[in-house]
Amino acid sequence: MAAALLPSDLYRKLFERDPTTVPLSPKRVYDSELTAQIKHLKLPDGSTPPDPLLASLYLLNDDIKSAHSIAEPMYDKGIYDCDYQHGLVHIRDADWWNAQWWFRRIARTNAPLLIKNYPEASSADAAGRAAENFIKECERVGNGTSSDHKLESNLYMQMKEAAEWSAQVFVTNK
């Protein structure tokens, strides 16, 4: 889905990274040139991408500040379309309590993406608990890396799913 909407070089650099190189808590932006490209991105129809998609792309580029600058004002305005990305921001900036709060909230309000990313869960509540357990595992690792890069790969998959979901819900099905 996102592949059809994004320039091929941007898609490749963000969606085809080696998951073992994607840090849980990045110290810097992955590719500063991509930050500028995302900022000025236009969809094939010439429109500006929706905020949830932009926040997801910034997350994939390890640009936590830019992702947060999109997600936080949406919540403050009572728009909850970017809550999942907001939760991911706080995993990536190692604000564990805040990340858990967001995923508890998501389990109560905006669960389709949560359930998709935690398919072993039988309900939104169970997916929320699975997300909280994932966050606790990330906290135990802190700024290090997990064994076999399992957590990093899982987080990368969640960020890609958030981008794909945003493209489908807010671009294709709008």
Secondary structure, DSSP 8 states (H G I E B T S, - for coil): -HHHHS-HHHHHHHHSS-GGGS-SS-SS-S-HHHHHHHHT---TTS----HHHHHHHHHHTT-HHHHHHHHHHHHHTT--TTHHHHHHHHHHTT-HHHHHHHHHHHHHH--HHHHHH-TT-SSHHHHHHHHHHHHHHHHHHTTS--GGGHHHHHHHHHHHHHHHHHHIIIIIT-
